[in-house]
Amino acid sequence: MTYDLRMPMPFDPGDFDYYDKIILMDRSEHAPMIDKLYPGKHPELEYWDIVDDYIRAPEEVLPILEKTVIELIDELKNH
């Protein structure tokens, strides 16, 4: 299966049991959808609260995203 890397990776209810961590970028955009599609699963998710780059300029968003990904890598290394 291939994914368009410009779009969010889809997931289904089984992913909540399979993955240790599910990260969504923007709480204000994604939380209402998650609450509607997967009631009660909202607390299991991690939101980075990084606005998508089609809303804010990539020059603003990408450095924040890079820093956050590096922090995640460090966390996983030390876990």
mmCIF file of the N, C-alpha and C atoms, coordinates in Angstrom:
data_MODEL
# 
_entry.id   MODEL 
# 
loop_
_atom_site.group_PDB 
_atom_site.id 
_atom_site.type_symbol 
_atom_site.label_atom_id 
_atom_site.label_alt_id 
_atom_site.label_comp_id 
_atom_site.label_asym_id 
_atom_site.label_entity_id 
_atom_site.label_seq_id 
_atom_site.pdbx_PDB_ins_code 
_atom_site.Cartn_x 
_atom_site.Cartn_y 
_atom_site.Cartn_z 
_atom_site.occupancy 
_atom_site.B_iso_or_equiv 
_atom_site.pdbx_formal_charge 
_atom_site.auth_seq_id 
_atom_site.auth_comp_id 
_atom_site.auth_asym_id 
_atom_site.auth_atom_id 
_atom_site.pdbx_PDB_model_num 
ATOM 1   N N  . MET A 1 1  ? 0.840   -1.175 0.000  1.00 0.00 ? 1  MET A N  1 
ATOM 2   C CA . MET A 1 1  ? 0.000   0.000  0.000  1.00 0.00 ? 1  MET A CA 1 
ATOM 3   C C  . MET A 1 1  ? 0.885   1.237  0.000  1.00 0.00 ? 1  MET A C  1 
ATOM 4   N N  . THR A 1 2  ? 0.531   2.220  -0.792 1.00 0.00 ? 2  THR A N  1 
ATOM 5   C CA . THR A 1 2  ? 1.287   3.468  -0.823 1.00 0.00 ? 2  THR A CA 1 
ATOM 6   C C  . THR A 1 2  ? 0.397   4.603  -0.330 1.00 0.00 ? 2  THR A C  1 
ATOM 7   N N  . TYR A 1 3  ? 1.037   5.612  0.224  1.00 0.00 ? 3  TYR A N  1 
ATOM 8   C CA . TYR A 1 3  ? 0.322   6.772  0.739  1.00 0.00 ? 3  TYR A CA 1 
ATOM 9   C C  . TYR A 1 3  ? 0.842   8.023  0.063  1.00 0.00 ? 3  TYR A C  1 
ATOM 10  N N  . ASP A 1 4  ? -0.042  8.966  -0.104 1.00 0.00 ? 4  ASP A N  1 
ATOM 11  C CA . ASP A 1 4  ? 0.354   10.292 -0.563 1.00 0.00 ? 4  ASP A CA 1 
ATOM 12  C C  . ASP A 1 4  ? 0.937   10.998 0.649  1.00 0.00 ? 4  ASP A C  1 
ATOM 13  N N  . LEU A 1 5  ? 2.241   11.249 0.647  1.00 0.00 ? 5  LEU A N  1 
ATOM 14  C CA . LEU A 1 5  ? 2.911   11.809 1.819  1.00 0.00 ? 5  LEU A CA 1 
ATOM 15  C C  . LEU A 1 5  ? 2.490   13.235 2.114  1.00 0.00 ? 5  LEU A C  1 
ATOM 16  N N  . ARG A 1 6  ? 1.757   13.842 1.205  1.00 0.00 ? 6  ARG A N  1 
ATOM 17  C CA . ARG A 1 6  ? 1.249   15.192 1.452  1.00 0.00 ? 6  ARG A CA 1 
ATOM 18  C C  . ARG A 1 6  ? -0.031  15.165 2.273  1.00 0.00 ? 6  ARG A C  1 
ATOM 19  N N  . MET A 1 7  ? -0.614  13.996 2.436  1.00 0.00 ? 7  MET A N  1 
ATOM 20  C CA . MET A 1 7  ? -1.886  13.865 3.150  1.00 0.00 ? 7  MET A CA 1 
ATOM 21  C C  . MET A 1 7  ? -1.675  13.058 4.429  1.00 0.00 ? 7  MET A C  1 
ATOM 22  N N  . PRO A 1 8  ? -2.568  13.234 5.398  1.00 0.00 ? 8  PRO A N  1 
ATOM 23  C CA . PRO A 1 8  ? -2.449  12.439 6.632  1.00 0.00 ? 8  PRO A CA 1 
ATOM 24  C C  . PRO A 1 8  ? -2.589  10.949 6.341  1.00 0.00 ? 8  PRO A C  1 
ATOM 25  N N  . MET A 1 9  ? -1.879  10.160 7.095  1.00 0.00 ? 9  MET A N  1 
ATOM 26  C CA . MET A 1 9  ? -1.988  8.718  6.968  1.00 0.00 ? 9  MET A CA 1 
ATOM 27  C C  . MET A 1 9  ? -3.291  8.272  7.634  1.00 0.00 ? 9  MET A C  1 
ATOM 28  N N  . PRO A 1 10 ? -4.160  7.579  6.914  1.00 0.00 ? 10 PRO A N  1 
ATOM 29  C CA . PRO A 1 10 ? -5.430  7.152  7.518  1.00 0.00 ? 10 PRO A CA 1 
ATOM 30  C C  . PRO A 1 10 ? -5.202  6.075  8.567  1.00 0.00 ? 10 PRO A C  1 
ATOM 31  N N  . PHE A 1 11 ? -6.116  5.994  9.525  1.00 0.00 ? 11 PHE A N  1 
ATOM 32  C CA . PHE A 1 11 ? -6.052  4.911  10.494 1.00 0.00 ? 11 PHE A CA 1 
ATOM 33  C C  . PHE A 1 11 ? -7.448  4.444  10.805 1.00 0.00 ? 11 PHE A C  1 
ATOM 34  N N  . ASP A 1 12 ? -7.521  3.260  11.411 1.00 0.00 ? 12 ASP A N  1 
ATOM 35  C CA . ASP A 1 12 ? -8.823  2.688  11.751 1.00 0.00 ? 12 ASP A CA 1 
ATOM 36  C C  . ASP A 1 12 ? -8.821  2.335  13.230 1.00 0.00 ? 12 ASP A C  1 
ATOM 37  N N  . PRO A 1 13 ? -9.943  1.906  13.769 1.00 0.00 ? 13 PRO A N  1 
ATOM 38  C CA . PRO A 1 13 ? -10.031 1.637  15.211 1.00 0.00 ? 13 PRO A CA 1 
ATOM 39  C C  . PRO A 1 13 ? -8.999  0.638  15.728 1.00 0.00 ? 13 PRO A C  1 
ATOM 40  N N  . GLY A 1 14 ? -8.579  -0.322 14.908 1.00 0.00 ? 14 GLY A N  1 
ATOM 41  C CA . GLY A 1 14 ? -7.577  -1.293 15.330 1.00 0.00 ? 14 GLY A CA 1 
ATOM 42  C C  . GLY A 1 14 ? -6.231  -0.672 15.631 1.00 0.00 ? 14 GLY A C  1 
ATOM 43  N N  . ASP A 1 15 ? -5.966  0.475  15.031 1.00 0.00 ? 15 ASP A N  1 
ATOM 44  C CA . ASP A 1 15 ? -4.696  1.156  15.273 1.00 0.00 ? 15 ASP A CA 1 
ATOM 45  C C  . ASP A 1 15 ? -4.558  1.604  16.727 1.00 0.00 ? 15 ASP A C  1 
ATOM 46  N N  . PHE A 1 16 ? -5.672  1.886  17.395 1.00 0.00 ? 16 PHE A N  1 
ATOM 47  C CA . PHE A 1 16 ? -5.602  2.308  18.788 1.00 0.00 ? 16 PHE A CA 1 
ATOM 48  C C  . PHE A 1 16 ? -5.005  1.213  19.667 1.00 0.00 ? 16 PHE A C  1 
ATOM 49  N N  . ASP A 1 17 ? -5.240  -0.038 19.311 1.00 0.00 ? 17 ASP A N  1 
ATOM 50  C CA . ASP A 1 17 ? -4.672  -1.155 20.071 1.00 0.00 ? 17 ASP A CA 1 
ATOM 51  C C  . ASP A 1 17 ? -3.279  -1.526 19.577 1.00 0.00 ? 17 ASP A C  1 
ATOM 52  N N  . TYR A 1 18 ? -3.002  -1.320 18.302 1.00 0.00 ? 18 TYR A N  1 
ATOM 53  C CA . TYR A 1 18 ? -1.751  -1.760 17.701 1.00 0.00 ? 18 TYR A CA 1 
ATOM 54  C C  . TYR A 1 18 ? -0.584  -0.825 18.015 1.00 0.00 ? 18 TYR A C  1 
ATOM 55  N N  . TYR A 1 19 ? -0.802  0.469  17.905 1.00 0.00 ? 19 TYR A N  1 
ATOM 56  C CA . TYR A 1 19 ? 0.285   1.431  18.065 1.00 0.00 ? 19 TYR A CA 1 
ATOM 57  C C  . TYR A 1 19 ? 0.401   1.916  19.503 1.00 0.00 ? 19 TYR A C  1 
ATOM 58  N N  . ASP A 1 20 ? 1.625   2.124  19.950 1.00 0.00 ? 20 ASP A N  1 
ATOM 59  C CA . ASP A 1 20 ? 1.868   2.683  21.279 1.00 0.00 ? 20 ASP A CA 1 
ATOM 60  C C  . ASP A 1 20 ? 1.562   4.174  21.316 1.00 0.00 ? 20 ASP A C  1 
ATOM 61  N N  . LYS A 1 21 ? 1.706   4.825  20.178 1.00 0.00 ? 21 LYS A N  1 
ATOM 62  C CA . LYS A 1 21 ? 1.524   6.274  20.126 1.00 0.00 ? 21 LYS A CA 1 
ATOM 63  C C  . LYS A 1 21 ? 0.928   6.646  18.781 1.00 0.00 ? 21 LYS A C  1 
ATOM 64  N N  . ILE A 1 22 ? -0.116  7.460  18.813 1.00 0.00 ? 22 ILE A N  1 
ATOM 65  C CA . ILE A 1 22 ? -0.685  8.035  17.597 1.00 0.00 ? 22 ILE A CA 1 
ATOM 66  C C  . ILE A 1 22 ? -0.619  9.545  17.767 1.00 0.00 ? 22 ILE A C  1 
ATOM 67  N N  . ILE A 1 23 ? 0.005   10.194 16.808 1.00 0.00 ? 23 ILE A N  1 
ATOM 68  C CA . ILE A 1 23 ? 0.233   11.635 16.887 1.00 0.00 ? 23 ILE A CA 1 
ATOM 69  C C  . ILE A 1 23 ? -0.571  12.318 15.791 1.00 0.00 ? 23 ILE A C  1 
ATOM 70  N N  . LEU A 1 24 ? -1.282  13.347 16.181 1.00 0.00 ? 24 LEU A N  1 
ATOM 71  C CA . LEU A 1 24 ? -1.994  14.191 15.233 1.00 0.00 ? 24 LEU A CA 1 
ATOM 72  C C  . LEU A 1 24 ? -1.392  15.584 15.334 1.00 0.00 ? 24 LEU A C  1 
ATOM 73  N N  . MET A 1 25 ? -1.344  16.265 14.220 1.00 0.00 ? 25 MET A N  1 
ATOM 74  C CA . MET A 1 25 ? -0.633  17.531 14.181 1.00 0.00 ? 25 MET A CA 1 
ATOM 75  C C  . MET A 1 25 ? -1.376  18.671 14.871 1.00 0.00 ? 25 MET A C  1 
ATOM 76  N N  . ASP A 1 26 ? -2.628  18.886 14.518 1.00 0.00 ? 26 ASP A N  1 
ATOM 77  C CA . ASP A 1 26 ? -3.325  20.095 14.952 1.00 0.00 ? 26 ASP A CA 1 
ATOM 78  C C  . ASP A 1 26 ? -4.608  19.727 15.688 1.00 0.00 ? 26 ASP A C  1 
ATOM 79  N N  . ARG A 1 27 ? -4.623  19.930 16.988 1.00 0.00 ? 27 ARG A N  1 
ATOM 80  C CA . ARG A 1 27 ? -5.781  19.571 17.814 1.00 0.00 ? 27 ARG A CA 1 
ATOM 81  C C  . ARG A 1 27 ? -7.056  20.256 17.315 1.00 0.00 ? 27 ARG A C  1 
ATOM 82  N N  . SER A 1 28 ? -6.985  21.550 17.017 1.00 0.00 ? 28 SER A N  1 
ATOM 83  C CA . SER A 1 28 ? -8.198  22.273 16.626 1.00 0.00 ? 28 SER A CA 1 
ATOM 84  C C  . SER A 1 28 ? -8.798  21.729 15.338 1.00 0.00 ? 28 SER A C  1 
ATOM 85  N N  . GLU A 1 29 ? -7.963  21.220 14.458 1.00 0.00 ? 29 GLU A N  1 
ATOM 86  C CA . GLU A 1 29 ? -8.457  20.663 13.202 1.00 0.00 ? 29 GLU A CA 1 
ATOM 87  C C  . GLU A 1 29 ? -8.913  19.211 13.358 1.00 0.00 ? 29 GLU A C  1 
ATOM 88  N N  . HIS A 1 30 ? -8.154  18.406 14.099 1.00 0.00 ? 30 HIS A N  1 
ATOM 89  C CA . HIS A 1 30 ? -8.399  16.964 14.109 1.00 0.00 ? 30 HIS A CA 1 
ATOM 90  C C  . HIS A 1 30 ? -9.251  16.454 15.275 1.00 0.00 ? 30 HIS A C  1 
ATOM 91  N N  . ALA A 1 31 ? -9.227  17.109 16.417 1.00 0.00 ? 31 ALA A N  1 
ATOM 92  C CA . ALA A 1 31 ? -9.974  16.609 17.581 1.00 0.00 ? 31 ALA A CA 1 
ATOM 93  C C  . ALA A 1 31 ? -11.470 16.476 17.311 1.00 0.00 ? 31 ALA A C  1 
ATOM 94  N N  . PRO A 1 32 ? -12.118 17.442 16.673 1.00 0.00 ? 32 PRO A N  1 
ATOM 95  C CA . PRO A 1 32 ? -13.554 17.264 16.417 1.00 0.00 ? 32 PRO A CA 1 
ATOM 96  C C  . PRO A 1 32 ? -13.848 16.044 15.538 1.00 0.00 ? 32 PRO A C  1 
ATOM 97  N N  . MET A 1 33 ? -12.987 15.798 14.552 1.00 0.00 ? 33 MET A N  1 
ATOM 98  C CA . MET A 1 33 ? -13.172 14.643 13.678 1.00 0.00 ? 33 MET A CA 1 
ATOM 99  C C  . MET A 1 33 ? -12.974 13.340 14.463 1.00 0.00 ? 33 MET A C  1 
ATOM 100 N N  . ILE A 1 34 ? -11.952 13.291 15.299 1.00 0.00 ? 34 ILE A N  1 
ATOM 101 C CA . ILE A 1 34 ? -11.687 12.100 16.104 1.00 0.00 ? 34 ILE A CA 1 
ATOM 102 C C  . ILE A 1 34 ? -12.846 11.846 17.067 1.00 0.00 ? 34 ILE A C  1 
ATOM 103 N N  . ASP A 1 35 ? -13.329 12.905 17.709 1.00 0.00 ? 35 ASP A N  1 
ATOM 104 C CA . ASP A 1 35 ? -14.452 12.756 18.635 1.00 0.00 ? 35 ASP A CA 1 
ATOM 105 C C  . ASP A 1 35 ? -15.679 12.196 17.932 1.00 0.00 ? 35 ASP A C  1 
ATOM 106 N N  . LYS A 1 36 ? -15.887 12.609 16.693 1.00 0.00 ? 36 LYS A N  1 
ATOM 107 C CA . LYS A 1 36 ? -17.049 12.134 15.928 1.00 0.00 ? 36 LYS A CA 1 
ATOM 108 C C  . LYS A 1 36 ? -16.857 10.692 15.454 1.00 0.00 ? 36 LYS A C  1 
ATOM 109 N N  . LEU A 1 37 ? -15.683 10.390 14.899 1.00 0.00 ? 37 LEU A N  1 
ATOM 110 C CA . LEU A 1 37 ? -15.437 9.064  14.318 1.00 0.00 ? 37 LEU A CA 1 
ATOM 111 C C  . LEU A 1 37 ? -15.089 7.996  15.350 1.00 0.00 ? 37 LEU A C  1 
ATOM 112 N N  . TYR A 1 38 ? -14.399 8.402  16.420 1.00 0.00 ? 38 TYR A N  1 
ATOM 113 C CA . TYR A 1 38 ? -13.910 7.444  17.416 1.00 0.00 ? 38 TYR A CA 1 
ATOM 114 C C  . TYR A 1 38 ? -14.209 7.966  18.824 1.00 0.00 ? 38 TYR A C  1 
ATOM 115 N N  . PRO A 1 39 ? -15.463 8.009  19.222 1.00 0.00 ? 39 PRO A N  1 
ATOM 116 C CA . PRO A 1 39 ? -15.797 8.535  20.554 1.00 0.00 ? 39 PRO A CA 1 
ATOM 117 C C  . PRO A 1 39 ? -15.036 7.799  21.652 1.00 0.00 ? 39 PRO A C  1 
ATOM 118 N N  . GLY A 1 40 ? -14.521 8.556  22.596 1.00 0.00 ? 40 GLY A N  1 
ATOM 119 C CA . GLY A 1 40 ? -13.811 7.975  23.733 1.00 0.00 ? 40 GLY A CA 1 
ATOM 120 C C  . GLY A 1 40 ? -12.341 7.703  23.487 1.00 0.00 ? 40 GLY A C  1 
ATOM 121 N N  . LYS A 1 41 ? -11.880 7.820  22.264 1.00 0.00 ? 41 LYS A N  1 
ATOM 122 C CA . LYS A 1 41 ? -10.474 7.535  21.954 1.00 0.00 ? 41 LYS A CA 1 
ATOM 123 C C  . LYS A 1 41 ? -9.597  8.777  22.041 1.00 0.00 ? 41 LYS A C  1 
ATOM 124 N N  . HIS A 1 42 ? -10.211 9.921  22.113 1.00 0.00 ? 42 HIS A N  1 
ATOM 125 C CA . HIS A 1 42 ? -9.490  11.194 22.138 1.00 0.00 ? 42 HIS A CA 1 
ATOM 126 C C  . HIS A 1 42 ? -8.360  11.242 23.173 1.00 0.00 ? 42 HIS A C  1 
ATOM 127 N N  . PRO A 1 43 ? -8.563  10.765 24.412 1.00 0.00 ? 43 PRO A N  1 
ATOM 128 C CA . PRO A 1 43 ? -7.469  10.848 25.403 1.00 0.00 ? 43 PRO A CA 1 
ATOM 129 C C  . PRO A 1 43 ? -6.240  9.998  25.063 1.00 0.00 ? 43 PRO A C  1 
ATOM 130 N N  . GLU A 1 44 ? -6.402  9.013  24.186 1.00 0.00 ? 44 GLU A N  1 
ATOM 131 C CA . GLU A 1 44 ? -5.283  8.129  23.843 1.00 0.00 ? 44 GLU A CA 1 
ATOM 132 C C  . GLU A 1 44 ? -4.334  8.752  22.825 1.00 0.00 ? 44 GLU A C  1 
ATOM 133 N N  . LEU A 1 45 ? -4.700  9.877  22.262 1.00 0.00 ? 45 LEU A N  1 
ATOM 134 C CA . LEU A 1 45 ? -3.921  10.485 21.195 1.00 0.00 ? 45 LEU A CA 1 
ATOM 135 C C  . LEU A 1 45 ? -3.013  11.575 21.723 1.00 0.00 ? 45 LEU A C  1 
ATOM 136 N N  . GLU A 1 46 ? -1.948  11.816 20.982 1.00 0.00 ? 46 GLU A N  1 
ATOM 137 C CA . GLU A 1 46 ? -1.047  12.920 21.302 1.00 0.00 ? 46 GLU A CA 1 
ATOM 138 C C  . GLU A 1 46 ? -1.189  13.964 20.203 1.00 0.00 ? 46 GLU A C  1 
ATOM 139 N N  . TYR A 1 47 ? -1.393  15.187 20.618 1.00 0.00 ? 47 TYR A N  1 
ATOM 140 C CA . TYR A 1 47 ? -1.490  16.298 19.664 1.00 0.00 ? 47 TYR A CA 1 
ATOM 141 C C  . TYR A 1 47 ? -0.260  17.172 19.802 1.00 0.00 ? 47 TYR A C  1 
ATOM 142 N N  . TRP A 1 48 ? 0.337   17.513 18.675 1.00 0.00 ? 48 TRP A N  1 
ATOM 143 C CA . TRP A 1 48 ? 1.508   18.373 18.693 1.00 0.00 ? 48 TRP A CA 1 
ATOM 144 C C  . TRP A 1 48 ? 1.123   19.840 18.544 1.00 0.00 ? 48 TRP A C  1 
ATOM 145 N N  . ASP A 1 49 ? -0.112  20.115 18.198 1.00 0.00 ? 49 ASP A N  1 
ATOM 146 C CA . ASP A 1 49 ? -0.593  21.487 18.038 1.00 0.00 ? 49 ASP A CA 1 
ATOM 147 C C  . ASP A 1 49 ? 0.291   22.311 17.105 1.00 0.00 ? 49 ASP A C  1 
ATOM 148 N N  . ILE A 1 50 ? 0.641   21.686 15.991 1.00 0.00 ? 50 ILE A N  1 
ATOM 149 C CA . ILE A 1 50 ? 1.391   22.352 14.930 1.00 0.00 ? 50 ILE A CA 1 
ATOM 150 C C  . ILE A 1 50 ? 0.429   22.518 13.762 1.00 0.00 ? 50 ILE A C  1 
ATOM 151 N N  . VAL A 1 51 ? 0.171   23.749 13.395 1.00 0.00 ? 51 VAL A N  1 
ATOM 152 C CA . VAL A 1 51 ? -0.772  24.046 12.327 1.00 0.00 ? 51 VAL A CA 1 
ATOM 153 C C  . VAL A 1 51 ? -0.206  23.543 11.004 1.00 0.00 ? 51 VAL A C  1 
ATOM 154 N N  . ASP A 1 52 ? -1.069  22.958 10.189 1.00 0.00 ? 52 ASP A N  1 
ATOM 155 C CA . ASP A 1 52 ? -0.635  22.428 8.897  1.00 0.00 ? 52 ASP A CA 1 
ATOM 156 C C  . ASP A 1 52 ? -0.015  23.506 8.019  1.00 0.00 ? 52 ASP A C  1 
ATOM 157 N N  . ASP A 1 53 ? 0.915   23.066 7.149  1.00 0.00 ? 53 ASP A N  1 
ATOM 158 C CA . ASP A 1 53 ? 1.642   24.041 6.345  1.00 0.00 ? 53 ASP A CA 1 
ATOM 159 C C  . ASP A 1 53 ? 0.819   24.640 5.212  1.00 0.00 ? 53 ASP A C  1 
ATOM 160 N N  . TYR A 1 54 ? -0.394  24.177 4.995  1.00 0.00 ? 54 TYR A N  1 
ATOM 161 C CA . TYR A 1 54 ? -1.238  24.861 4.019  1.00 0.00 ? 54 TYR A CA 1 
ATOM 162 C C  . TYR A 1 54 ? -1.992  26.019 4.674  1.00 0.00 ? 54 TYR A C  1 
ATOM 163 N N  . ILE A 1 55 ? -1.936  26.127 5.999  1.00 0.00 ? 55 ILE A N  1 
ATOM 164 C CA . ILE A 1 55 ? -2.566  27.222 6.725  1.00 0.00 ? 55 ILE A CA 1 
ATOM 165 C C  . ILE A 1 55 ? -1.531  28.298 7.042  1.00 0.00 ? 55 ILE A C  1 
ATOM 166 N N  . ARG A 1 56 ? -0.370  27.866 7.507  1.00 0.00 ? 56 ARG A N  1 
ATOM 167 C CA . ARG A 1 56 ? 0.744   28.783 7.780  1.00 0.00 ? 56 ARG A CA 1 
ATOM 168 C C  . ARG A 1 56 ? 1.867   28.463 6.811  1.00 0.00 ? 56 ARG A C  1 
ATOM 169 N N  . ALA A 1 57 ? 2.734   29.410 6.607  1.00 0.00 ? 57 ALA A N  1 
ATOM 170 C CA . ALA A 1 57 ? 3.844   29.234 5.663  1.00 0.00 ? 57 ALA A CA 1 
ATOM 171 C C  . ALA A 1 57 ? 4.754   28.089 6.104  1.00 0.00 ? 57 ALA A C  1 
ATOM 172 N N  . PRO A 1 58 ? 5.181   27.262 5.157  1.00 0.00 ? 58 PRO A N  1 
ATOM 173 C CA . PRO A 1 58 ? 6.095   26.170 5.484  1.00 0.00 ? 58 PRO A CA 1 
ATOM 174 C C  . PRO A 1 58 ? 7.346   26.641 6.231  1.00 0.00 ? 58 PRO A C  1 
ATOM 175 N N  . GLU A 1 59 ? 7.817   27.842 5.928  1.00 0.00 ? 59 GLU A N  1 
ATOM 176 C CA . GLU A 1 59 ? 9.008   28.370 6.601  1.00 0.00 ? 59 GLU A CA 1 
ATOM 177 C C  . GLU A 1 59 ? 8.775   28.538 8.111  1.00 0.00 ? 59 GLU A C  1 
ATOM 178 N N  . GLU A 1 60 ? 7.521   28.729 8.502  1.00 0.00 ? 60 GLU A N  1 
ATOM 179 C CA . GLU A 1 60 ? 7.179   28.841 9.916  1.00 0.00 ? 60 GLU A CA 1 
ATOM 180 C C  . GLU A 1 60 ? 6.959   27.467 10.542 1.00 0.00 ? 60 GLU A C  1 
ATOM 181 N N  . VAL A 1 61 ? 6.283   26.603 9.800  1.00 0.00 ? 61 VAL A N  1 
ATOM 182 C CA . VAL A 1 61 ? 5.848   25.312 10.343 1.00 0.00 ? 61 VAL A CA 1 
ATOM 183 C C  . VAL A 1 61 ? 6.968   24.281 10.386 1.00 0.00 ? 61 VAL A C  1 
ATOM 184 N N  . LEU A 1 62 ? 7.750   24.191 9.329  1.00 0.00 ? 62 LEU A N  1 
ATOM 185 C CA . LEU A 1 62 ? 8.740   23.110 9.232  1.00 0.00 ? 62 LEU A CA 1 
ATOM 186 C C  . LEU A 1 62 ? 9.812   23.134 10.322 1.00 0.00 ? 62 LEU A C  1 
ATOM 187 N N  . PRO A 1 63 ? 10.349  24.281 10.728 1.00 0.00 ? 63 PRO A N  1 
ATOM 188 C CA . PRO A 1 63 ? 11.309  24.260 11.836 1.00 0.00 ? 63 PRO A CA 1 
ATOM 189 C C  . PRO A 1 63 ? 10.692  23.751 13.155 1.00 0.00 ? 63 PRO A C  1 
ATOM 190 N N  . ILE A 1 64 ? 9.443   24.103 13.395 1.00 0.00 ? 64 ILE A N  1 
ATOM 191 C CA . ILE A 1 64 ? 8.753   23.622 14.601 1.00 0.00 ? 64 ILE A CA 1 
ATOM 192 C C  . ILE A 1 64 ? 8.567   22.113 14.514 1.00 0.00 ? 64 ILE A C  1 
ATOM 193 N N  . LEU A 1 65 ? 8.138   21.639 13.352 1.00 0.00 ? 65 LEU A N  1 
ATOM 194 C CA . LEU A 1 65 ? 7.945   20.206 13.149 1.00 0.00 ? 65 LEU A CA 1 
ATOM 195 C C  . LEU A 1 65 ? 9.261   19.454 13.287 1.00 0.00 ? 65 LEU A C  1 
ATOM 196 N N  . GLU A 1 66 ? 10.328  19.980 12.699 1.00 0.00 ? 66 GLU A N  1 
ATOM 197 C CA . GLU A 1 66 ? 11.638  19.332 12.800 1.00 0.00 ? 66 GLU A CA 1 
ATOM 198 C C  . GLU A 1 66 ? 12.072  19.197 14.259 1.00 0.00 ? 66 GLU A C  1 
ATOM 199 N N  . LYS A 1 67 ? 11.941  20.267 15.015 1.00 0.00 ? 67 LYS A N  1 
ATOM 200 C CA . LYS A 1 67 ? 12.320  20.242 16.434 1.00 0.00 ? 67 LYS A CA 1 
ATOM 201 C C  . LYS A 1 67 ? 11.497  19.205 17.200 1.00 0.00 ? 67 LYS A C  1 
ATOM 202 N N  . THR A 1 68 ? 10.210  19.139 16.912 1.00 0.00 ? 68 THR A N  1 
ATOM 203 C CA . THR A 1 68 ? 9.328   18.209 17.616 1.00 0.00 ? 68 THR A CA 1 
ATOM 204 C C  . THR A 1 68 ? 9.640   16.762 17.251 1.00 0.00 ? 68 THR A C  1 
ATOM 205 N N  . VAL A 1 69 ? 9.960   16.510 15.985 1.00 0.00 ? 69 VAL A N  1 
ATOM 206 C CA . VAL A 1 69 ? 10.336  15.153 15.566 1.00 0.00 ? 69 VAL A CA 1 
ATOM 207 C C  . VAL A 1 69 ? 11.649  14.739 16.228 1.00 0.00 ? 69 VAL A C  1 
ATOM 208 N N  . ILE A 1 70 ? 12.600  15.648 16.311 1.00 0.00 ? 70 ILE A N  1 
ATOM 209 C CA . ILE A 1 70 ? 13.875  15.344 16.975 1.00 0.00 ? 70 ILE A CA 1 
ATOM 210 C C  . ILE A 1 70 ? 13.632  15.017 18.451 1.00 0.00 ? 70 ILE A C  1 
ATOM 211 N N  . GLU A 1 71 ? 12.752  15.757 19.095 1.00 0.00 ? 71 GLU A N  1 
ATOM 212 C CA . GLU A 1 71 ? 12.415  15.469 20.492 1.00 0.00 ? 71 GLU A CA 1 
ATOM 213 C C  . GLU A 1 71 ? 11.763  14.093 20.623 1.00 0.00 ? 71 GLU A C  1 
ATOM 214 N N  . LEU A 1 72 ? 10.902  13.721 19.678 1.00 0.00 ? 72 LEU A N  1 
ATOM 215 C CA . LEU A 1 72 ? 10.282  12.396 19.695 1.00 0.00 ? 72 LEU A CA 1 
ATOM 216 C C  . LEU A 1 72 ? 11.336  11.308 19.533 1.00 0.00 ? 72 LEU A C  1 
ATOM 217 N N  . ILE A 1 73 ? 12.275  11.508 18.621 1.00 0.00 ? 73 ILE A N  1 
ATOM 218 C CA . ILE A 1 73 ? 13.351  10.526 18.413 1.00 0.00 ? 73 ILE A CA 1 
ATOM 219 C C  . ILE A 1 73 ? 14.165  10.354 19.693 1.00 0.00 ? 73 ILE A C  1 
ATOM 220 N N  . ASP A 1 74 ? 14.503  11.456 20.332 1.00 0.00 ? 74 ASP A N  1 
ATOM 221 C CA . ASP A 1 74 ? 15.241  11.387 21.604 1.00 0.00 ? 74 ASP A CA 1 
ATOM 222 C C  . ASP A 1 74 ? 14.441  10.649 22.657 1.00 0.00 ? 74 ASP A C  1 
ATOM 223 N N  . GLU A 1 75 ? 13.144  10.926 22.733 1.00 0.00 ? 75 GLU A N  1 
ATOM 224 C CA . GLU A 1 75 ? 12.276  10.246 23.708 1.00 0.00 ? 75 GLU A CA 1 
ATOM 225 C C  . GLU A 1 75 ? 12.263  8.733  23.448 1.00 0.00 ? 75 GLU A C  1 
ATOM 226 N N  . LEU A 1 76 ? 12.129  8.351  22.174 1.00 0.00 ? 76 LEU A N  1 
ATOM 227 C CA . LEU A 1 76 ? 12.078  6.935  21.827 1.00 0.00 ? 76 LEU A CA 1 
ATOM 228 C C  . LEU A 1 76 ? 13.420  6.242  22.100 1.00 0.00 ? 76 LEU A C  1 
ATOM 229 N N  . LYS A 1 77 ? 14.518  6.932  21.870 1.00 0.00 ? 77 LYS A N  1 
ATOM 230 C CA . LYS A 1 77 ? 15.837  6.363  22.146 1.00 0.00 ? 77 LYS A CA 1 
ATOM 231 C C  . LYS A 1 77 ? 16.011  6.078  23.639 1.00 0.00 ? 77 LYS A C  1 
ATOM 232 N N  . ASN A 1 78 ? 15.458  6.954  24.471 1.00 0.00 ? 78 ASN A N  1 
ATOM 233 C CA . ASN A 1 78 ? 15.623  6.837  25.914 1.00 0.00 ? 78 ASN A CA 1 
ATOM 234 C C  . ASN A 1 78 ? 14.512  6.042  26.588 1.00 0.00 ? 78 ASN A C  1 
ATOM 235 N N  . HIS A 1 79 ? 13.601  5.527  25.804 1.00 0.00 ? 79 HIS A N  1 
ATOM 236 C CA . HIS A 1 79 ? 12.451  4.798  26.368 1.00 0.00 ? 79 HIS A CA 1 
ATOM 237 C C  . HIS A 1 79 ? 12.813  3.354  26.652 1.00 0.00 ? 79 HIS A C  1 
# 
